[in-house]
Amino acid sequence: MSKHDNKVIMFPGMQEHLIKKGLLALETNNYNEAIESFQLLLDVDPAHYDAGYGCLLAYLKAGRTDDVLELGKVLIENRPSSEGKVVSIIISALSENNRWSEAIAWINRSLRSEAISDEERMQMQQILTNAEWMEQQSDVQVEREELPEDLQKRLYSGSEEEKMGAFQQIKQYSVAVSVSALEKVLADDEQNPVLKTMILLYLKDEDWSESVAVSKDDLMLSFVPSELKGFEDYEAEKEAKLIQLLEHTVLNESPQLYETATQLWEYVKFNKYPFALPAFHVHTYAAALHFEAMVYAGMVQKDELKTIAHTYSADVQELQEVVEVLRAHHQTN
């Protein structure tokens, strides 16, 4: 934890101001600013509990686990009655980093303490059970050196349901063990694009930083999963404009039709991620989704495509092309 070289003079009301400033920074996710405010007060009064606890929370949110441990020890030493509350923060920090053996040691320390309440003791016992189970699972995962052949076979050539089930089981193994099997699926253009998207999002969540080859729609590109946009940010600019158009044109007239159109959009995105969608105008995409939603609802009448094209100021031929693109993707679900 950093210390300030300059001596801080506490004018009347300054302590209260720093606490309020730190808490506001915490609430607005400005963790470094919160730490700065609380630390200024701790530099003058190292035993100030409110500043210490606020700084502890800020360290937790900022992912500074070692600082959480260091400050937590100081807080417990200065105020033993706070042990249960402080140790809960320490356990959260350790758990987020899968440091289960250290978390268990802290829990056992608290259970031996007379400073925690009966309620805190019961909570600690429950947390201990979970931590021990998680540590055991981590040990089991380390021991698994390769994927069973039957699991790989179901992933490659089982039914769609079997492939999804196999993928869920494979996630119990470390990425280092499973990645070669997952890469084989990603590079095979015949495999389900939805499964490929699920694999990519899983590798992104696991922060996999090595390039993988992905094939969709006869196009193969390489991606680094850890650098990919999250699914919620994929085609976000186009989506914002598209949703606005659908809300203006469809929502008031038929909420159910609007719901169908937006669901179709999600299906198409999930099939195509992380490849860019064809570069048609957003008005044409909105018109195509509107038209396809009407097809699903059995509401299409003669010359409906031309009518919808006119509504969205879209070219009829281009609209037909986008409809075909959408059908090629959402019908794979």
Secondary structure, 3 states (H helix, E strand, C coil): CCCCCCCCCCCCCHHHHHHHHHHHHHHCCCHHHHHHHHHHHHHHCCCCHHHHHHHHHHHHHCCCHHHHHHHHHHHHHHCHHHHHHHHHHHHHHHHHCCCHHHHHHHHHHHHHCCCCCHHHHHHHHHHHHHHHHHHHHHHHHHHCCCCCHHHHHHHHHCCHHHHHHHHHHHCCCCHHHHHHHHHHHHHCCCCCHHHHHHHHHHHHHCCCCCCEEEEECCEEEEECHHHCCCHHHCCHHHHHHHHHHHHHHHHCCCHHHHHHHHHHHHHHHHHHCCCCCCCCCHHHHHHHHHHHHHHHCCCCCCCHHHHHHHHCCCCHHHHHHHHHHHHHHHCCC
